Amino acid sequence: MLRAKDYVAALAARGVYHFTTDAMRAALGGSPVASKLALSRLVKQGLVASPVRGFHVILPPEYKSLGCLPADQFIPALMQGLRIPYYVGLLSAAQYHGAAHHRPQEFQVLVPKARRPIVCGSVRVAFFARKRIAEIPTQSFNTPRGALLVSTVEATAFDLVGYAHHAGGLDQVATVLAELAEQINPDQLAALAPTAPAPWAQRLGYLLERVGAGEKTMALKKYLRETAKDMTPLLSGAAVDAMTIDKNWRLIINTEVEVEDI
């Protein structure tokens, strides 16, 4: 009879570093209770970790101190197993596009509906709901355990503004946009605007101008002239008493944005 430890070793030998409880039970042929006990022993030995109930990752020696595989090495398999569309976004995506100024404390993933965060050893994954997720363009990045879907630089820019409170606030968002600006395609940026609320586009255009990338905003500005009817505050939820108006972006400038030197 195959032992749990041998089952895990055989998977790793084939370059497979994840498995489900059901798959292990089928391979070992034991009872549910025996499978649970075997998994518990593997976890105690530091050979396996469980990011989500029923889904397990194998820990090579270099990640035993982390207590889990890095998130980018198991998220694709997990999302595929759950049949949930996803992409890596926000500050995590910005890193893949070369903006390493602010390292996120959590791996940020966008999905159609909000999910509870994952805590696995020292690894934390945060999930954020994104409407119209099927329309968001992604790029594929290779990891040691397979391909990872990451929002394009233009989609990342939109999401950073839309989820600014999860990306360190507008100051940090502006700093990251300054790092990403050179890569942004103006036409692709404008093409994404219909997938997001108009205030996201208004704030993004203003912030890109603020960081010296106004040449990237012409197509976006044209789109907003035809679609944005309402004035919106730059900082949502903040007071708008002292009203400074940016007519180009139909924005109430109710906060100062400071961009860090990079």
VEXRO-285304 format. One record per atom (N, C-alpha, C): residue in one letter; y negated, z, x. Coordinates in steps of 0.001 Angstrom, whole numbers, plus 524288, in hexadecimal, padded with zeros to 5 digits. Each point is the difference from the previous one (the first is absolute). Layout:
% VEXRO-285304
AYZX/...
//
This chain:
% VEXRO-285304
M804AF800008034F/M7FB51800007FCB1/M7FB208000080372/L7FC397FC907FEC8/L7FB307FF898030F/L7FCB6804F57FF73/R7FE28802088045F/R7FC958049A7FFE0/R7FA537FE497FF64/A7FCCA803827FDC3/A7FA7B7FEC77FF17/A7FD3B7FEA78051D/K80137802F48041F/K7FD737FF1180509/K801617FA958021B/D804D67FE627FF43/D801A97FAD6801CA/D7FD827FBB37FCB4/Y7FF60801057FAF0/Y7FD7B7FC377FC82/Y7FA697FEFB801CC/V7FD2B8042980130/V7FA937FF82801C5/V7FFC67FD2F80545/A8038C8015D8038B/A800137FD7E8052A/A8011E7FA237FF84/A803817FE987FC5F/A8014F7FA7A7FF46/A7FB4D7FCF87FDDD/L7FD188025E7FC6A/L7FB4D7FD737FE06/L7FC0F7FF1780462/A7FEF38041C8030F/A7FC357FF958043E/A8019E7FBE2803F8/A8051D7FFA180102/A801F27FC16803B6/A7FED07FA7D7FE25/R7FF807FF4D7FACD/R7FEB67FADB7FDD4/R7FA257FF4D7FF57/G7FCF3803DF801B0/G7FA577FFA67FF6E/G7FE098016B7FAA5/V8033F802A87FCE5/V7FE7B801B87FAC4/V7FECC805D88003C/Y7FB42801797FE7C/Y7FE5E8056E8009F/Y7FEA4802977FACD/H802537FE107FBD2/H7FF3A802747FAE6/H804E57FF297FCBC/F800D3803757FC41/F804667FF757FC65/F7FEEE8035A7FB3D/T802D77FF067FBD8/T7FF72803257FB48/T804A5803B57FF7F/T7FF42803FD7FCDF/T8043F803AA7FEFA/T804B07FD297FDA5/D7FEE37FC7D7FC58/D804407FD287FD6F/D803057FC9F803E0/A7FD357FD75803A0/A802A67FCA8803D1/A8037E8034280393/M7FE1F80490801A1/M803338035480356/M804CF802087FD1D/R7FF26801767FB21/R8045D802067FCE7/R804307FBCE7FF4F/A7FE497FB307FF1F/A803BD7FBBD7FF5D/A802FE7FF008050F/A7FD408006C8046A/A8028A7FF048050D/A803C98045D8017E/L7FE8C804D57FEC3/L80341804748018D/L8045E8011D7FC19/G7FF147FE9D7FB1C/G8040A800BF7FC1B/G800BD805917FE26/G7FC4E8037380138/G80090805727FE64/G7FD6D801117FACC/S8002E804E77FE61/S7FD8F801A37FB20/S7FA1A80084800C9/P7FCFB8002A7FBC6/P7FA5B800E88007D/P7FEB48050680300/V80307804117FF12/V7FF08804F9802B6/V800FE7FF6B805D7/A804377FD5280165/A801417FF3880592/A7FBCC7FCBF802AA/S7FE067FC0B7FD41/S7FBE17FCB480237/S7FB008032B800E4/K7FEC9803607FC41/K7FB53803408007E/K80075803AD804A7/L8048C80251800BB/L800DC803808046F/L7FFBF7FD0D8052A/A802337FB4B80024/A7FFE67FCDA804C1/A7FA617FE8E8016E/L7FCF07FE957FC11/L7FA7A7FEAE800FB/L7FD0D804C080209/S8011B8047C7FDB8/S7FD64804CA801AC/S8012780127805BE/R804CF7FF17801A6/R80164800DF80584/R7FD1A7FC2C8038E/L7FFA57FB1B7FE50/L7FD3E7FC1080326/L7FA37801658009F/V7FDB1801FC7FBD6/V7FA7A8018E8003D/V7FF508049B803BF/K8036D803E07FF94/K7FFA7804948036A/K800C57FE93805B7/Q803167FBF780103/Q800ED7FE3E80560/Q7FB967FC878020F/G7FC227FEE17FCA7/G7FBA57FCB8801A2/G801647FA438007E/L804227FE5A7FD5F/L801AE7FA8E8004A/L7FDBC7FCB77FB91/V7FE91802987FBC0/V7FE597FD4B7FB3B/V7FB73802FB7FD91/A7FC7E7FD1B7FD71/A7FBDE802697FCD9/A7FFD57FD337FABF/S7FDAA8028B7FC1F/S7FFFC7FDE07FAB0/S7FA6B7FFC17FDE9/P7FD567FB8F800A6/P7FAA37FF807FDFE/P7FFB3800837FA11/V803F77FDEC7FD58/V80034800097FA49/V8058E8015F7FE6B/R8008E802BE7FBB0/R80533801727FE2D/R8036E7FB277FF6C/G80481800218026E/G803AB7FBAB7FFA3/G7FF417FBC680413/F7FBD4800658031B/F7FEE17FC2180419/F7FF74802E280530/H802DA7FE49803F0/H80048802D8804EF/H7FEF37FC5E8049E/V7FDCC802338041D/V7FEF97FCFF804C3/V802DF802898048F/I801A67FCC98039D/I802BF801CB804B0/I7FC01800BD80451/L8006380457802C0/L7FC1F80150803F6/L8020E7FED780576/P7FDEB7FBF080298/P8014E7FF3D8057D/P7FD8F804658033A/P801D8800E3804C2/P7FE188046F8031B/P7FA138004080089/E7FD707FB748006F/E7FA5680010800ED/E7FCD6801FB7FB57/Y80281800627FB5E/Y7FD1F801CB7FB6A/Y801EF805377FDE6/K8038380288802D0/K801F8805017FE0A/K7FBAF804197FFB4/S7FC667FFF5803BD/S7FBB8803CE7FFDE/S7FC547FEFB7FB6B/L7FFB77FB097FE41/L7FCC27FE9D7FB7E/L80289801D37FAF0/G80521800728000D/G802CB801BD7FB5E/G800C47FBC67FBE9/C7FEC57FB3180161/C800707FBA67FC5F/C7FF247FAF98030A/L801897FBA47FDC4/L7FE2B7FB0C80228/L7FA367FF687FECD/P7FCFF7FD4D80347/P7FAA17FEBB7FE81/P7FFFF7FD0D7FAD0/A7FBE9800CC7FCEC/A7FFEB7FDD57FAB4/A800A67FA1D7FFEB/D7FDA27FD49803C5/D8004E7FA517FFD9/D805847FDFC800E4/Q8037C8036B801DD/Q8055C7FE5B80102/Q803B9801027FB6C/F7FE24802C67FBF1/F80376800AF7FB7B/F7FD8E7FE6A7FAD3/I7FAE27FF677FFCB/I7FD797FE947FB11/I801F77FAC57FDDC/P800A17FBDB80334/P801ED7FB197FDC1/P805508009B7FD57/A803AA802B88028D/A80530800B87FDB8/A7FFBF803647FB18/L7FCCB8040C80022/L7FF87803707FB75/L7FDC57FD157FB55/M7FBC37FD13800D5/M7FD937FD2A7FBB2/M803A17FBBF7FDE3/Q802E47FD8880381/Q803C57FC187FE3E/Q80442802877FCAC/G801E880476801C2/G80408802BD7FD0D/G7FE1C801D67FAAB/L7FB0F801A27FFBF/L7FDC2801CE7FB0F/L7FE0B7FB7A7FCA0/R7FFD57FB5080246/R7FE017FB4B7FD63/R7FA59800C07FE42/I7FCE98020680394/I7FA7A800E97FEF7/I7FCBB7FC868039A/P7FCAB7FCAB7FDE2/P7FC687FD0580356/P7FC66803C0802EC/Y7FEA77FEA5804CA/Y7FCC5803828031F/Y7FD177FCDF8041B/Y7FC1C802688023A/Y7FDEF7FE468050D/Y7FD6C8049A802AF/V800027FFEC8051F/V7FD3D803EE8030E/V7FA347FEB37FFCA/G7FCBA803E57FEF1/G7FA727FEF27FF4B/G7FC878041180276/L7FAF77FF947FEB4/L7FBF5803B68019E/L7FFE0800B0805EF/L7FFA6804D5801CE/L7FF7E800E2805A1/L804E47FE6F802FA/S8048D800747FD74/S804D67FE5F8029F/S7FFF57FA1E800EC/A7FE477FCFA7FC27/A7FF9A7FA59800AB/A7FBEB7FEA680418/A7FBA1802CE7FFE5/A7FBD27FEE9803C9/A801FF8008280598/Q8038A803B1800DC/Q802428009080537/Q802FE7FB1C8019E/Y802F17FDD27FC60/Y802F57FB4280148/Y7FC607FB7080140/H7FB4A8002C7FDDE/H7FC397FBD580117/H7FC7080152804A6/G8015780424802BF/G7FD418012D804DB/G7FBAE803F87FFAD/A7FF2D802557FB74/A7FBEE803F87FF6E/A8027180558800F8/A7FFF9801AD804C6/A802B7804D380179/A7FC4280492800BE/H7FB3D7FF667FE0D/H7FC0C80413800EF/H80160805177FD42/H802427FF9B7FB5D/H8017A804AF7FD04/H805C47FFA77FEA3/R803078035E80243/R805A18000A7FEF9/R80111803317FB1A/P802667FD9F7FBFE/P80103802F27FB30/P804178043D800D3/Q7FF648044B7FD32/Q803C3804498005A/Q804C57FF037FC9E/E7FFB57FBFC7FCB6/E804537FEA37FC9A/E8009D7FA187FFF9/F804A97FE3B7FEE9/F801137FA6D7FF9D/F7FEB97FE687FA6B/Q7FC777FC4A7FF52/Q7FDC97FEDC7FADC/Q8025C7FB017FDBF/V80260800877FB6E/V802E27FBB47FD84/V7FE077FF507FA70/L7FF187FB1C7FE77/L7FE477FEDA7FABB/L804807FDBF7FCD0/V8006D801E57FB22/V8044C7FEAB7FC78/V7FDC67FF4F7FA84/P802FE7FDBD7FC57/P7FDDA7FF2B7FABE/P7FEB3805007FD09/K803108041D800C7/K7FF0E804F67FD59/K800338046780400/A7FCD6803F97FF23/A7FFBE8045C803AE/A8054F8029980099/R80131801A6804BD/R804CF802C780130/R7FEAF804F680308/R80386803B07FFC9/R7FF3F804C480312/R800567FEAD805CA/P7FD17802C280343/P800437FEF3805A0/P8054D8017080240/I801297FDBA8046B/I804C580139802E9/I7FE8F8037580498/V802D080435800AF/V7FF8D80340804AE/V8056E8004980265/C8007B7FDEA804B6/C805157FFBF802A5/C7FF1B80181805AD/G8018B804CD80176/G7FEBA801DF80539/G7FA1D80013800AA/S7FE177FD8680424/S7FA587FFB7800F0/S7FD887FB227FD9D/V8030D7FCF77FD27/V7FE267FB187FDBC/V7FE40800E77FA62/R7FB5D7FE007FEBA/R7FE01800617FAA8/R7FE777FA8F7FE24/V801C27FEA37FB51/V7FEAF7FAFC7FD9B/V7FD2A801187FAE2/A7FB5F7FDAF7FF58/A7FD028008B7FB2D/A800147FACE7FD13/F800C2800487FAE0/F800337FB557FCB9/F7FB387FFCF7FC7A/F7FDD97FB447FF53/F7FB797FF407FCA3/F801097FB797FC4D/A7FE83800B37FB0E/A800DC7FBE67FC22/A7FBF77FBB2800A9/R801CF7FB2380008/R7FC837FB7580071/R801377FC387FB8C/K7FC2A7FF187FCB3/K800B17FC377FBD6/K800597FA7D80246/R802A47FCA57FD47/R800927FA7680178/R802457FF7080584/I803AD8036180138/I8020B8002E80556/I8029B7FADB80193/A8022E7FD3A7FC3D/A802A47FB138013A/A7FC2E7FBE380206/E7FAF1800B07FEF2/E7FC167FC2F801A5/E7FD958014980555/I801728046380231/I7FDA5801A3804F5/I802E07FD6880482/P7FD547FD0680349/P802A37FD5780458/P80190803CE8044E/T804797FEF080254/T802028036480426/T8018D7FCC8804C0/Q80095802AD8045D/Q802297FDC4804C2/Q804CE8032280181/S8038E7FD7D802B5/S804C180290801BB/S7FF7A80189805C0/F800F3804FB80111/F7FFF4801FA80558/F8057D801F180158/N801C37FEC7804A1/N80533801AC801A5/N7FFEE8059580201/T803FD803017FE89/T800E08053880222/T805767FFFF80267/P801658041C802E5/P805518003580234/P8044D7FFE47FBE2/R7FEBF8010D7FB09/R803FE8001B7FBDF/R7FF267FBC97FBE2/G7FCBA7FC128011E/G7FF477FBD57FC31/G7FA4E7FEE27FEED/A7FF087FC937FC32/A7FABC7FE2E7FEC5/A7FD52803A47FC23/L7FAEB800A6800B7/L7FCCA8037C7FCD6/L7FBA27FCCA7FD8C/L7FF16800A37FAE4/L7FBCF7FD347FD5A/L7FAF28032380052/V7FBEB7FD7C80200/V7FAEB80283800D5/V7FBD67FCA17FD68/S7FC3A802627FD63/S7FBD37FD047FD94/S7FD067FCDC80418/T7FE497FB4D7FE97/T7FCD27FCE18038A/T7FAFC802E68013E/V7FD407FE2D803E0/V7FB39802BB80195/V7FC04800067FB8F/E7FFB77FBC07FCF8/E7FC4E7FFCC7FB9D/E8019F803C77FBAD/A80509800267FEC0/A801E6803A77FC0B/A7FF50805A1801CE/T800C6800E68050A/T7FF328053E8022C/T7FA5B801AF7FF5A/A7FC5B7FC6B800EE/A7FA6F801447FF6C/A7FEC28019D7FA6B/F801FC7FD197FC2C/F7FF1B801677FA8B/F80236805617FEC6/D804D0800FA80196/D8027F804FB7FEB4/D7FD4D8049F802A3/L7FE377FF36804CD/L7FD3C8043D802AD/L7FB3E801C47FCDE/V7FD357FC417FDBF/V7FB6D801567FCDD/V801AF8025E7FACC/G804017FDB67FDA2/G801B9801E77FAEB/G802698056D8002B/Y802678015280454/Y8028280520800A2/Y7FD5A8030D8046A/A7FAD57FF9780031/A7FD178024880464/A80119805CF800B0/H800DE802CF7FBAE/H800F2805A28006D/H805498013280277/H803727FC2180041/H804F9800A6802BC/H7FFD47FDAF8057D/A7FB777FE118017F/A7FF6F7FD8B80521/A7FBB38029B80336/G7FED2804E67FEB7/G7FC3D802F58031B/G7FA677FF9D7FE3B/G7FEF27FD5E7FB9C/G7FAAD7FF7C7FE0F/G7FD5D7FB03801E3/L7FB567FEFC7FDD7/L7FD567FB0980111/L7FE867FF56805BB/D7FE998043E802AC/D7FEA77FF848058A/D8049C7FDE880321/Q80492802397FF12/Q8049E7FE40802DB/Q8018A7FA817FE52/V7FFA27FEDF7FAF7/V801377FABB7FE25/V7FC7F7FC00802AC/A7FAFD801288004C/A7FC5A7FC5D80288/A801637FF3E805C0/T8018D8042980295/T8017F7FF9D80582/T804C57FC89800AC/V803DC800A37FC8C/V804B47FCBF8004A/V7FEA77FA547FEB2/L7FCA37FF257FC1E/L7FE697FAA97FEB0/L7FD517FD56804A0/A7FD0880300802FA/A7FD7D7FDC4804A2/A8040E7FE07803E2/E80470802BD8004F/E804307FE5180380/E802EC7FB407FDE2/L8005B7FF8C7FAE1/L802FC7FBC67FD94/L7FCC87FB117FF15/A7FAD48008880001/A7FC907FBE07FE04/A800F47FAAC8027F/E800E27FFED80519/E800937FAFE802B7/E804997FCDD7FDE4/Q8040C802AE7FE18/Q804AF7FD527FE20/Q7FF967FE247FA56/I7FC16801D67FD2C/I7FFA77FEE17FA6C/I7FE947FA4A7FF0B/N802F87FD8C7FC88/N7FED47FAAD7FE42/N7FCA6800627FB14/P7FB2B7FE0280012/P7FC78800B37FB83/P802247FDC87FAE9/D8027F7FB6C80033/D802087FD9F7FB36/D80499803197FDCC/Q80361801E080383/Q80465803257FE2C/Q7FE23805397FDCF/L7FBC98020E80236/L7FDBF804D97FDFD/L7FE257FF2F7FA66/A7FD1C7FBCA7FF0D/A7FE067FEF07FABF/A804707FEDC7FC39/A804167FD64801E0/A8046C7FEB37FC95/A802C6804E27FE07/L7FFA780445802DE/L80291804E17FE72/L7FCCD803217FC0F/A7FB107FED87FF7F/A7FC908032A7FCB4/A801FC800AD7FA6A/P802467FBF17FD7C/P801CF800CA7FA98/P80476803EB7FF72/T8029E801678044A/T80453803BE7FFA7/T7FE24805A68000F/A7FAEF800C7800A8/A7FDE18054A80090/A7FB67800BE7FC4E/P7FEB8804D97FEAC/P7FB57800F07FCD4/P7FB1A7FE07802C9/A7FC307FE287FD01/A7FB317FDED8024E/A7FD4B803E3803A8/P7FFD2805227FEBE/P7FD6A8039D8039C/P802648000D80578/W805177FEF780071/W802607FFBD80534/W7FD777FBA380320/A7FF6D7FB717FD84/A7FDC07FB80802B2/A7FA45800F180152/Q7FD23802787FC63/Q7FA7B80127800FE/Q7FF6980399804BE/R8031C8041880022/R7FFB2803B78045A/R801D87FD8980517/L804277FCD37FFB5/L801FE7FD7E804B6/L7FBF67FC5080251/G7FD8F7FCD87FCBE/G7FBFB7FC7980200/G7FB93802E7802A3/Y7FE3B804377FD87/Y7FBCA803228024A/Y8019F802508053C/L804B38023080041/L801BE8027F804D6/L800B97FC0A80466/L801F77FB5B7FEB7/L800897FBFE8040B/L7FAAA7FE7180224/E7FC227FF817FC9C/E7FAB47FEFB801EB/E7FE1E8048A8035B/R8013D804B57FE41/R7FE3D804B5802CD/R80226800358058E/V804B77FDC7800E6/V8025E8002A8053A/V7FEF57FAF28030A/G7FC7E7FCCD7FDF6/G7FE797FB4E802E1/G8037C7FB507FF26/A802E87FFFD7FBB6/A803877FBA27FEE8/A7FE5C7FD2E7FB03/G7FAF57FF887FF30/G7FE077FD7F7FB47/G801C27FA657FF5E/E801137FD588046B/E801BF7FA867FFAB/E805517FF7B7FD5A/K802DC804487FF87/K805217FFEC7FD7E/K7FFAD800967FA11/T7FB4F800D27FDF6/T7FF7C8018D7FA88/T7FDC27FBD07FC69/M7FEB67FB6880204/M7FD3D7FC1E7FCD9/M803257FE5D7FB29/A804FD7FEC4800BC/A8033C7FE607FB89/A800C78047F7FC2F/L8007F804BB80205/L8009B804997FCA4/L7FB07800DF7FCD5/K7FB857FF4980277/K7FB01800BF7FD52/K7FF707FC047FB95/K801A67FB38800FD/K7FFB77FBEE7FBF3/K80373801747FB5A/Y804A8801F88011B/Y80385801A87FBD2/Y7FD838045B7FCBC/L7FD98803BC80297/L7FDD38047B7FD35/L7FB2A7FE857FCDD/R7FD0B7FC29801CA/R7FB767FE387FCF5/R801B67FE0C7FAA2/E804B27FDEF7FFC2/E801FD7FDC87FB1A/E802F9803F87FCB3/T801A8804508025A/T80386803937FD31/T7FE108059E7FF88/A7FD15801EB803D1/A7FE69805867FFF1/A7FB13800A17FCB5/K80083802887FB8E/K7FB9B800A87FC69/K7FD6E8055980083/D802E9803E5801AB/D7FE168055F7FFE4/D7FE7D801EC80563/M7FC0A8035D8001A/M7FEC6802E2804BE/M8043980425800C2/T80165800FA804E5/T80403803F880111/T7FE508033D804AD/P8013C8050380023/P7FE8B8032B8048A/P8035E7FEAC804BA/L7FDA38004C8048F/L802FA7FF33804C8/L804388042780082/L7FE9F804E27FF11/L803B28044F8003D/L80124801D97FA86/S804AE7FEE27FE20/S8017B801757FABB/S80010805EB7FF61/G7FDD1801D77FBAA/G80014805937FED6/G7FB918031380256/A7FCC57FD968035F/A7FB8F802BF80269/A7FB1B7FF327FCB5/A7FC418036E800BD/A7FB1F7FFAF7FD08/A7FD2E7FAE280121/V7FD307FE107FC0A/V7FD0E7FB1F8009E/V7FA43800DF7FE9E/D7FE07804B280113/D7FAA78015D7FE7A/D7FBF77FCC4802F0/A8004F8002C80531/A7FC457FD0A80333/A802227FA7380071/M7FE137FC7B7FCBB/M8026C7FAE97FF5E/M7FDD47FC06803E1/T803257FEC7803EB/T7FEF17FB948036D/T803CA7FBBC7FE70/I7FDF07FB587FF05/I8032B7FBC87FDDE/I800B77FBB580413/D804D77FE2E8007A/D8010F7FB3F802FB/D801057FBB27FBFE/K7FC307FC827FF49/K800617FC0D7FBE3/K8043F7FC0280126/N800E27FEDA80505/N803F47FC188015A/N80560801817FDF8/W8013A8050A80075/W8053F801D77FE89/W7FFFE803207FAF2/R7FB79800557FD79/R7FF7F802F97FB24/R8022780587800C0/L7FE28802788043D/L801D3805348016E/L7FB8B803F07FFD5/I8014D804A77FE1E/I7FC7A8047D80087/I80191802C780505/I7FC8280010803D2/I8014A8024580522/I7FEFB805E37FFB7/N80403802DE7FEB6/N7FF768059F7FF20/N8026B8033C80460/T800FA7FD8180486/T801DB802D88048E/T7FEC07FCDA804DA/E7FF6D802AD8045A/E7FF587FD648050E/E805607FF0F8025D/V800C17FB6A80237/V804EC7FEBE80293/V7FF0F7FFC8805D6/E802F18031F802DE/E7FF7E80027805B5/E804E07FDAB80269/V7FF3A7FC1B80352/V804537FD5680298/V800878022E80585/E804B1801BC8015B/E800E5802098053D/E800057FB9C80403/D7FE698013F804BF/D8006C7FC398043A/D805BE7FF1D80144/I8017B7FB19800BA/I8057D7FECC80112/I8006E7FCDC80510/
//
